């Protein structure tokens, strides 16, 4: 009988020691414990050493670090009726462990599903050109819309980045043709502007030369020098009518007989 009593006390001691040891929990710096007392929320504990009474209290551990979540590829139809495939990445963190556990069943799954829905909704309001050229603005729009929805769950969306916008081959060729046409248009405009500026400068130069006949003759001589440098065998050079008239006058004087 004495042996059985000692055995009973030993068993009770072991059970009590196991319960006491099981009551101690250690939470890291980035972890918090949402503690429930008989099924009712009690408090948020951590980090460090905490005590949770087994059978009476239950604890749900929550990680407060930033979560990087890939949004699966979504089929999006833009406002100009172009079908594209878009995927993104979402950065968020839990700022209120109590709401993250109580207000939503699985905040990771809920945030992922909501991100997919908002991605399709926001991008569907924009045209394809905006998706390709205004990526930062679209990221901000998606981030704000997602953050408003997850605020009730105690989640802060830090950033959203669109990773890829995939187009089919037909649309890629159409965009390439459009870009080529735009480059040709710009080249023609630049060429036309250059011709206009050159014509304006030539008109100004003609106005200056018309006031100084000697300047025109100097330009003729300079042109002859340039042509001679090319070692051409035949040179065709236009002469102004005034020079021909003066030369004709000189020849007439030389050919007339001397007066007695």
SULCOR-V746285 format. One record per helix or strand of 2 or more residues. SS is the DSSP state (a for helix, b for strand). FROM is the first residue (numbers start at 1). TO is the last residue. If there is no record, write none. Layout:
# SULCOR-V746285
SS_FROM_TO + SS_FROM_TO
This chain:
# SULCOR-V746285
a_2_23 + b_24_27 + b_31_37 + b_40_45 + b_48_51 + b_57_63 + b_67_77 + b_83_94 + a_97_102 + a_107_123 + a_128_133 + a_135_153 + b_155_166 + a_169_211 + a_213_229 + a_241_255
